[in-house]
Amino acid sequence: MTNKKTWLAVIALIICTAVFVFFSTSLMGGEKTYEIRPEIMLTPQETQYDRLINAYERLSDRYMKLADKNLTSVNAKLVSIEKKLDALDERMTLLTLKLDKLEKSLPAQRTKQKPEKPQPLKTKADTEQQQEPQENIIQKP
């Protein structure tokens, strides 16, 4: 009887194992296939002309900033020059008024002489040309 019970237990174990293996493969479905949908966004490749245009835009932006900076500094310098010229104008006006007062306070000693015309200043080149001998001139016989 133990022999029959042992055989029966072994057969029951084999049947249970076969049923377990059968259901495990059927539940798993054998070979699995997966469907992969990548959601990676790639940027479009830039062409040579796109890179050229981008480089030109960056260069022109830098140039515009540089020009703006230089114009700002020129404007500041012009403002300071304008202030100096205004101050000079005020001084000249005061000097003219003082000169007019002095002329009026002096006795009338005005003569009708024509003022001399100022002669132009001579440069080194003018004086050298006057001193050069006239040897360079070729005379025809």
C-alpha positions, 0 to 999 in steps of 0.5 A: 500500500505504501508502494501504491501511495508513493506511486500515486503521490509521484504521479500526482506531483508529475501531473501538477508540475506538468499543469503548472508548466503548461499554464505558466507558458500559456500565461506568459504567451511564449515569445514576447514582442514589444512595440517601441515608440520613441519620443525623442525630438531631434532638432533639424540640422542647420544648413551652411546658409543657416550657420552663415546667417546666424554668424552674420546676425551675431556679428552685426549685433556686436557691431551695433553695440560697439557703434552705440557705445562709441556714439554715446561716448562721442555725445558725452564729449560733444556735450562737454565741448558745447559747455566749454564753447558756451563759457568762451562765448560768455567771456568774449561777450564780457570782454567785448563789453569791457572793450567798448566801455574802454573805447568810449572812456578814451578821448576821441583820438581816432584817426582815419588810418586804414588798418594794415592787412595782416600778412600770412604766416610763412612756413618753413617750406615757403622760406626754403622755396625763396632761398633755393637757387634757380639752378633747376630751371633749364634754359633753352638756347 
